[in-house]
Amino acid sequence: MFEKALSGSRRYWTLVFILLALVGAGFFFYLRQLSDGLSITGMGRDVSWGFYISQFTFLVGVAASAVMVVLPYYLHDFRAFGKITILGEFLAISAVSMCVLFIFVDMGQPFRIFNVFLHPSPNSMMFWDTVVLIGYLLLNLFIGWATLGAERKGVAPPAWSRPLIYISIPWAVSIHTVTAFLYAGIPGRHLWLTAIMAARFLASAFASGPALLILLCMIVRRYTRFDPGREPIQALGKIVAYAMTINVFFIALEFFTAYYSGIPSHSHSLEYLFFGLEGHGSLAPFMWTSMGLAALALTLLINPSTRHNERWLATGAAAVFFSTWLDKGLGLVVGGFIPSPFESITEYSPTVPELMISLGVWAIGFLILTLLYKITVAVREEA
């Protein structure tokens, strides 16, 4: 089926070449980072996880969200998701690929990644995170490719794929739970030291991932002859509305705990993120933008009349995606380092090379997604 990705319209090839150009630009700056080290990034002693790990954290959630179409379709026989399940699985493959690449570039010297496997430590959350991510990538790759191949031949999927599908459902939850434990297990960072960190991660994942899938389904329907259908898109809209409501509720719980308890260390990071602390507050505009987008999204998605209008649904889905990206893909990781355990404030902002390398990784992910969706659409159009 790979040959189907080698033919397409001018619009398709234009998109492929734009993504390849972005990959090339990111690779150029990565070679510079490989030569000069992580000193070309904005990270340092006080903020040792920056934009790379922020993107990794956000994309793990996007990958885990595939379970929101797999679970209703395979366990509850919700047949409306039949057309888009494979789109969710291939989105998971793209997202996990980007997760692995962001860890790779954050390591500095790429050979350091082999230490995770050469010297495994069961006490290390990073070791378990690597294991579950690679396992989830392989599960979705085998399941998605086998399902699509069977669909092309007009036969039922192979019997061995069914157990893998059932395994992938709790595995999807595990990848983001283990990622949350990476943060919640660090006692010196009060913003992350919360028992609901995993719950927050899953709620935001089940909002942002399906929101992106809604937008992708609309794009596929507009530019190809394959129509995912209105019913599954509307069902995804309900899932996003409920998940985003829970996500905002969990954020409110963090504010209550931090400020009602009166413990300064628990409120300083939130104060820095939203109001500024001791004259430092570079992330406050982004966090308030995130909250504004969240309010807009909930207004559009909870109200049935606006959610049923696909133009407003697309607006709400985009608002959810960018709201959670600003919160989890920018503020959460950096905010945990400010202030430091010594109560000092060292602000962080990504450098141009850091942003270009990140853009290159995103381009690789969307290139993988474009090729997989092209193959899927070609098979569906044949059918």
Steps between C-alpha positions, in 0.01 A plus 500: 500500500799731526476576129179695564702765681712554186217638289274793562381842395706816477353612833621178663855533368512868593418407860762222499773731369411774752527247783830369360634856488408552866662168588817614319504831688455323832774250415739787418452649846520154659845456344596827663368377834691175450817702450457771765289312753184603684657838573326629186164438671343710773537223758745514786563389855174634644274410205632170371183394315381745241311515174604151387360322803193725498420383147570141598257526791226648285543249218485199732147616576415528131627146450305362797178655373467234229334289769198732482407358160642149545314429826145595382546321168647170617356465852160669462439431131448867417505443125505872416870505594577229245617750239722706728654241735796445271544879467534515879748213504715658231486832688634311801789364290589851386476642853712226661762544227526866591518412871799275439670765288450771764662277761779433248576869440468584870773248585761719332733223389279242326697199625383575854162351412662156486581524871129454570515155341860403579459586869128456573377597844152392613507788749522753216176648368688599182579132437135400533389797291731389220370143522131593486552753219684257274249227582208732417664601173539138393146409608342776291728428206413129490129555568455788256694342217334159539154658513563713192647206308198286581266780395680530168453128436138509614555245778476505879808615694730216608406325822827594670414870476204474739708422815740780408207741476383406851855538632535843335208646698655487851841555340380837368406605852833375632718712271360826635474373855870412506580840346303667780696296755821648356384834639297400805791294632732801536450633856685829453260635234179608669303569182536135400468352848131420478309173518279598206786561256425178309128582499576849367720355229236252388220759501702742286606212273143387442414860408796601279541175304137459388489876430790459257335193351183701435701756304685228309173327407364827366816559297487146357136545406563833332802406289431133417209283391496320835233622743553391864135587567316758708394268783853403617615861482206609715569216745860615528370851569310371803809315626709815467237708681485263798877446519575872478247573775673250728840642406398854596345366822829330593691825441255678730568234766871581483427868563272420794755269662787743449329815624255367760776305674704818531827313435718745304705234318184355346377833370824659374515312170134572424554862597798519264310341213186712524586823683878529504730456798745762624485686173535187286204384296590433138261202478196679643365622161521147361323348799217753490469437127469130584223571750321726251512232233373245751203722584426551129525127435265407783249762388495360147516128581265468796222685320339244260392764247857622444654153526270369226614779271823362356655840449463578870602145586826548309557830680439336837727206417780736394452702820528181709815388320685830538374556855636165617820553301565832676419349839679167469737559210639824639399600852486179703859384451668840523277613786610205709857632503404852610581582770783256567523304828725785621221751424699662218333596172669423171270561207518287191418566137582270207769618260468515121696174450281332762184613324629398157599152620156464659335617178704238313378226734139613457556497123626140516192402696262665255692352208449152648134584557459633146647185345291269719180695432579503126524121501181470707303736277620320186383165640167647609444667161562166328241342724 
